Amino acid sequence: MGYSLLDAFNVRDVGSGDKILVLAHGFGTDQSAWQRILPYLSPHYRVILYDLVCAGSVNPDYFDFSRYTTLDAYVDDLLYILDAKGVDRCAYVGHSFSAMIGILASIRRPELFTKLILIGASPRFINDRDYHGGFEQSEIESVFSAMEANYEAWVHGFAPLAVGADVPDAVREFSRTLFNMRPDISLFVSQTVFSSDLRGLLGLVRVPCCIIQTAKDVSVPQSVARYLENHLGGQNTVETLNTEGHLPHMSAPGLLVPKLLRALSRS
């Protein structure tokens, strides 16, 4: 790569604990999504944050449409960052899209991860014969059409739905980071995420996982959390937050932090 990935992806360390914790944000946000929970983690951990290549905070020239066609390229980026930072053991918190990246990274390098904490994770968003992912293919096609037709209007409709709970600050913040993304990159990444199906790989995960799910998430039904619990190969737990929405780290940090700290104390 002809540029420093650490600079390009705004990689930073916060905190001074002995143990290393990686916070990896989901689609439509950047590392600022963690700002409400970071103060509770940085006294205890050396926290590594970075922005995904698709985030609006990253120069869009770094987004290679021919490379980022599957989640594997994002896994390459994560592992490159951890190696460049000299990390040999860490706990990993991944939201949504990055939960899947963490799952794949742990299959490739199980010795690197003590624990995966998966927030709003889904191995497949589209319904199948015996699997309820939450969306029909036709519904997803409508989303893509809306994004292409008028990205701004789509963001205004999608952000409140995704946040779910009545938290105007979180809706504003999520809208801001969605708008920061270049619309063609946003659409392309959405298509990559919605065409992904990790169900067949879940049994290869050997790292203990804590699956954190809100009681009502427009993107991920409760049944998906149970599916992950039953199909991931390691020791798994599910924690349900008594709130709505796909972004509890932004909308309900007070509910999320105790669950996070408890899951991390067992890693």
Rosetta blueprint (number, residue, H / E / L):
1 M L
2 G L
3 Y L
4 S L
5 L H
6 L H
7 D H
8 A H
9 F L
10 N L
11 V L
12 R E
13 D E
14 V E
15 G L
16 S L
17 G L
18 D L
19 K E
20 I E
21 L E
22 V E
23 L E
24 A E
25 H L
26 G L
27 F L
28 G L
29 T L
30 D L
31 Q H
32 S H
33 A H
34 W H
35 Q L
36 R L
37 I L
38 L H
39 P H
40 Y H
41 L H
42 S L
43 P L
44 H L
45 Y E
46 R E
47 V E
48 I E
49 L E
50 Y E
51 D L
52 L L
53 V L
54 C L
55 A L
56 G L
57 S L
58 V L
59 N L
60 P H
61 D H
62 Y H
63 F L
64 D L
65 F L
66 S L
67 R L
68 Y L
69 T L
70 T L
71 L L
72 D H
73 A H
74 Y H
75 V H
76 D H
77 D H
78 L H
79 L H
80 Y H
81 I H
82 L H
83 D H
84 A H
85 K L
86 G L
87 V L
88 D L
89 R L
90 C E
91 A E
92 Y E
93 V E
94 G E
95 H E
96 S L
97 F H
98 S H
99 A H
100 M H
101 I H
102 G H
103 I H
104 L H
105 A H
106 S H
107 I H
108 R H
109 R L
110 P H
111 E H
112 L H
113 F E
114 T E
115 K E
116 L E
117 I E
118 L E
119 I E
120 G L
121 A L
122 S L
123 P L
124 R L
125 F L
126 I E
127 N L
128 D E
129 R L
130 D L
131 Y E
132 H L
133 G L
134 G L
135 F E
136 E L
137 Q H
138 S H
139 E H
140 I H
141 E H
142 S H
143 V H
144 F H
145 S H
146 A H
147 M H
148 E H
149 A H
150 N L
151 Y H
152 E H
153 A H
154 W H
155 V H
156 H H
157 G H
158 F H
159 A H
160 P H
161 L H
162 A H
163 V H
164 G L
165 A L
166 D L
167 V L
168 P H
169 D H
170 A H
171 V H
172 R H
173 E H
174 F H
175 S H
176 R H
177 T H
178 L H
179 F H
180 N H
181 M L
182 R L
183 P H
184 D H
185 I H
186 S H
187 L H
188 F H
189 V H
190 S H
191 Q H
192 T H
193 V H
194 F H
195 S L
196 S L
197 D L
198 L L
199 R H
200 G H
201 L H
202 L H
203 G H
204 L H
205 V L
206 R L
207 V L
208 P L
209 C E
210 C E
211 I E
212 I E
213 Q E
214 T E
215 A E
216 K E
217 D L
218 V L
219 S L
220 V L
221 P L
222 Q H
223 S H
224 V H
225 A H
226 R H
227 Y H
228 L H
229 E H
230 N H
231 H H
232 L L
233 G L
234 G L
235 Q L
236 N E
237 T E
238 V E
239 E E
240 T E
241 L E
242 N E
243 T E
244 E E
245 G L
246 H L
247 L L
248 P H
249 H H
250 M H
251 S H
252 A L
253 P H
254 G H
255 L H
256 L H
257 V H
258 P H
259 K H
260 L H
261 L H
262 R H
263 A H
264 L H
265 S H
266 R L
267 S L
